[in-house]
Amino acid sequence: MKKVLNCAICSSLLLLVLLSGPGLQGQIFSNKKVGHKVSKSDTLAARNYHHILPLMGRKALAAGYDLPKAAGIGINYIWQQSDLLVNNVSVGLNNSPLMALDEIVRFNDIKLTTQGVSIKPDFWLLPFLNVYAIFAQTQNTTGIDFSVYAPNHEIHEALFGYSTQIETQATTKGFGLTPTIGVGGGWLALDMNFSWTDTELLHTPTYTFIFGPRLGKSFQLKKPESSLSFWAGGFRVATRRATSGSIVMSDALAGNGNLQQNLTNASALLEQKHLQVEDWWRGLPPALHTLYGQTYESIQSTLNNATELLYRLEAAAQQPDQSVIEYSVEQRHRNTWNFVLGSQYQLNKSWMIHFEYGFLGSRKHFFGGLQYRLDM
């Protein structure tokens, strides 16, 4: 029972990959130095402007702005670790109705670790608006510590506890936009992106929205077009809470040869709990039955659900290759926001290297990558 419950539940928690934010794109912007007056060279640059993007680029040059190259592509490494909270866990077998497990299973700790590579093409639609796409492949490891409980009349008592981890690959696709403005080497970027992450264990891709405000400053170096930038900001994640999936029972067992013994032990423990509750109920004075009636019915309902789950598992275990575990779960991050610090070295307007680290709360992340840009 331990292994089956564990694999069915933990596989439902492979929910998301956080793959984007301003740190992945590189900090580039249209800049106008403080106190800069429009000169003849600005006017000449505007007259000689023949690029398709960004739109309104000629007007921006005429106003004295220094524009970045319009199109770019970046390759990035991503690492992230986050604590998750789950509720409304339900499990079914072979298309049977899903059974709620919130009164039976309690998650003590769930930690999702993600690492992988993303490709991010982008272009400047307007001098102050960047638009991009996200394509990523990642490896996810979900570490889970949970306990299975059976109630009695005094307290919910743990039948057993278990810790394990499961690994899977995920593919993410999405898009985003970044309104930004730069003045005097300083800049403000408000990144927003929308992504969908798909794994083999989920019925539908998981939707994620990320908002990342950044405030930074760039320092021009001696080499022309070369600069060094630093920034600080926030990173907010919002994820669709409900998700569902399925897994073949033989895959969930993962070579565990003690299934029947685990089921037998759990059945014996549940039978013992049934007897304890009945003895407690019969020992109550009749005058207290009304007072404790609702408690008694709630405990009996939970024990009956656990017994029904064991019965289904025992039946499915007879043909594990033909038995499928279905599940649904609601989840969220323990903390929505965390703080970020980042830096970028711009060799010239074509090549940039950038890094970002996020921390505080229960989520940490690291982004790092290389970007190439060209005119359009």
Protein Blocks (a to p, Z undefined) as FASTA:
>chain_A
ZZmmmmmmmmmmmmbccfbdjklnopadddddehiacdfklmmmmmmpcbfbdghklmmm
mnopacddfbdcdddddddddddddehiacdeehiacddfklmpccfbdcdddddddddd
dddfbfkbccdddddddddddddddddddddfkbccdfbdcddddddddddddddddddd
deehiacdddddddddddfkbfbdcdddddddddddddddfbghiacddddddddddddf
bdcddddfklmnnopaklmmmmmmmmmmmmmmmmmmmmmmmmpcfklmmmmmmmmmmmmm
mmmmmmmmmmmmmmmmmmmmlpccddddddddfblbdcdddddddfblmbccdddddeeh
jbdcddddddddddZZ
